[in-house]
Amino acid sequence: MTFPTYFESFDAKQMLDQYPVGDAFVNRYTNMSRDELFAIQDKQFRILMKRGWEIPFYQRLWGNQGIEVGDIKSLADITKLPVYDKTDLMASVNEHPPYGDFDGRGDSPVVFHTTSGTTGRPQPLMFGPKGREITNLMVGRMYRWMGLGRDDVVQSVYGHGMINGGHYIREAVTHFTNSLFLSAGTGIETRSINQVNLMADFNVTCMVGFVDYIRKLADVAEAEKLFDQINLKMIIGHLGTEDRASTEAAWHGAKAYDWYGVGDTGTIAGEGPDRDGMYVWEDAQYLELLDVDTGVPIALGETGDMVVTCLFKDDIAPCIRFNTHDITEERTDVNSTGMVFKRITGFKGRSDNMVKLRGINIFPHAIGAIIEGRSDLTGEYVCRVTRDEAGRDDMLVTLESRGDTDNNEIVDLLRKGLGIEVGVALVGAGKTASDTQIDTRQKPIRLIDQRGL
C-alpha cells in the first residue's frame, strides 16, 4: 500500500518562495504596493473558493443562501458569502459525528487536535501538511521579525494534550527559527517552581505563552530569589488589553511583544520590531472587521468583530469568513517600518463575552487595562454577573490585593474606566485562582455569568 508521507505531501521550497522568512520577508513586503498585495490575495482566494465548493459544510452553508458555483468570482465578492462561527462548526460535529463535515480529508496525512472543550464538546481542529507548515512558518517568521535569533533559548508555557497551542508553537520555533526550545507547558505539566528553575539552568532568553501565567511566574522567580540567574530578554505572548509596562517590570525589563490568532487560523496579526500595533499577515490572512450587531463592514477606525479567511488553507479544513467574535479596530496612522500590511490595535475583548449593564456594554477583559500599574494589586481578577428578582443585572469584580488597597478607590477607578459602577471585592493574592483556573487553563476565566440565561 502506497501513500504520501507528510513531507511528500507539499513542496517546502515553493512554500518558502511564496511565504519568505527573515530578510527576504522584510524586503518583499516593504517594497510592495497595496495593489500588488491585493493581486496576491485575489489569486489565492480564487483557488480557495474552488476548494471550498468541494467541502460539504460550505456547500450547505453557501447553498442555503442561494449561492451557486461561479457566483463568487473574486475577492471583491467575499462579502456576498455568509460568515460562520464555532456554533456552526459544532452543529456540524453534532450532525456528522465525531469530526463534522468541514475538513475535506483525503489520502494526505492529517494533524489532529481539538479545542479545550471547557464549555462543552471539544471542536476538532485539522490541518493538512501544507496548511500546518504555513501556519508554523507564520509564527516563526513573526518571532524572527520581532527579534528572536538562532542563539536564543525559548521556554514555552503553552499547554499540550489535545489542544493545539504547545505543539504548534514547538513546531514553529524548531522548524523556522533555529532557536533552542524548552517545551515546559502549563503549571500542571511543569510546576511553576520548576519552570523558573529551568529558566535559570538553561539560560532562557525568551518566554512564549499567555501573559497571565507568565506574570505569575515572575512572582515565583522573585520568591525563589532567582532573578540574578535569569537572563530573560523577550516575552512573546498575548497582552490583550493589559499593560505592557507592568509585565516588563515584573520580568525586570524584558521586552514584551503582542500577537493574536485562534486555533482554527494560526497567527492572524502580530507586532513588529517597532511594537506599534499588530501587523495583519495579509499575504496569508484576509481580515475583515464587521459590526457586532449588523454584520456589515465597519468604518475605518471603528471597533468590530474580526472575521478571517485563511488564504493558504486550501488542503484540509478551509477557513472562509470565520467569525472569531474577538473585537479590534484598524490603525489609521502610518507605520514606521514601511511594511505594506495594515495594522490593528490588538485583542480588545469578545463580542460574545460582552455584558450589558443598564445600557452600557462591558468587556471583562478591559478591566485588566484599568487596574494595570497598581502595585497594590496582583492583576488577577474575576467578574460575576447576577440578576435579581426584579430583573436588574449587577456585576461584582473580585480583585487580588497585596494589601492596603482602598475599596472605594477601586470602585471609583472602575466606574471611570467602564462608564458604570460595579461592585468590588478585594481578596488576597492567589485567592481568585480557583475561579480563573489560571494554573490549569491557557486562558484564565474572567467572567462567570450566574444569570442562568
WOBEL-V392794 format. One record per run of one state. SS is the DSSP state (H for helix, E for strand, C for the rest). FROM is the first residue (numbers start at 1). TO is the last residue. If there is no record, write none. Layout:
ss->SS from->FROM to->TO
ss->SS from->FROM to->TO
//
This chain:
ss->C from->1 to->5
ss->H from->6 to->8
ss->C from->9 to->11
ss->H from->12 to->18
ss->C from->19 to->21
ss->H from->22 to->29
ss->C from->30 to->33
ss->H from->34 to->52
ss->C from->53 to->55
ss->H from->56 to->63
ss->C from->64 to->74
ss->H from->75 to->80
ss->C from->81 to->83
ss->E from->84 to->84
ss->C from->85 to->85
ss->H from->86 to->95
ss->C from->96 to->109
ss->E from->110 to->114
ss->C from->115 to->123
ss->E from->124 to->128
ss->H from->129 to->146
ss->C from->147 to->152
ss->E from->153 to->156
ss->C from->157 to->164
ss->H from->165 to->176
ss->C from->177 to->179
ss->E from->180 to->183
ss->C from->184 to->191
ss->H from->192 to->201
ss->C from->202 to->205
ss->E from->206 to->209
ss->C from->210 to->210
ss->H from->211 to->223
ss->C from->224 to->233
ss->E from->234 to->237
ss->C from->238 to->243
ss->H from->244 to->250
ss->C from->251 to->254
ss->E from->255 to->262
ss->C from->263 to->265
ss->E from->266 to->271
ss->C from->272 to->277
ss->E from->278 to->280
ss->C from->281 to->284
ss->E from->285 to->290
ss->C from->291 to->296
ss->E from->297 to->297
ss->C from->298 to->302
ss->E from->303 to->310
ss->C from->311 to->321
ss->E from->322 to->330
ss->C from->331 to->342
ss->E from->343 to->344
ss->C from->345 to->349
ss->E from->350 to->350
ss->H from->351 to->353
ss->E from->354 to->357
ss->C from->358 to->359
ss->E from->360 to->363
ss->C from->364 to->365
ss->H from->366 to->371
ss->C from->372 to->376
ss->E from->377 to->387
ss->C from->388 to->392
ss->E from->393 to->401
ss->C from->402 to->406
ss->H from->407 to->418
ss->C from->419 to->422
ss->E from->423 to->428
ss->C from->429 to->432
ss->H from->433 to->436
ss->C from->437 to->446
ss->E from->447 to->449
ss->C from->450 to->453
//
